[in-house]
Amino acid sequence: MGDINTKLLLNDELFKEIHQLKNEFVNLYSEIANQISEEELSGFASNHKGKKISKGNELQHCPYQVLDLVRDFDTQTGFNIRFLNWWGHGMYVIIYHGATNLPTEEQYLQYLSSGYKLSLAGSPWDYKSIIIHDRQSSSRSYDDLSVHLKKIKHLQLIKPIPYPSSFDLLKSILMKEWRLLKKFRDIK
């Protein structure tokens, strides 16, 4: 056993700052969720399960905050939009499609042209592979998705969102992303 890092362990101010920043992300997600109607979610999936904020401290040893919208994770027919803030790794928008609920070719190309990449990880929850090991591709054609689905069994797209200087700007960026995703599906 090694030495106890008492300097870190007793750094009350650091832990207060971390706690405050975590709360600010949860508050941001609450504000965003409150601006999204049930009707809008129904435009993505009639059997949606609403909105949910989750948080934790141990995603590859780092805290995270998540806002899930639609929340249908069925492996065949599911659809979800996830805003993931993963400390030490960044902010992401992650779109999940079940194996039989694929985007149209036009929607897929809109995703790619808007900065999304196709996840090549076998599990939709394997963020270590997707983000840390960069198991993503922006060069898979729509016609290649059938091969992808035989191996991976779902379709997931991911887009990094650079952190701006303020929560107001971040909220604006995430709401703009939400409107873009609605536009892909012709949801008003």
Disulfide bonds with the S-S distance in Angstrom:
none
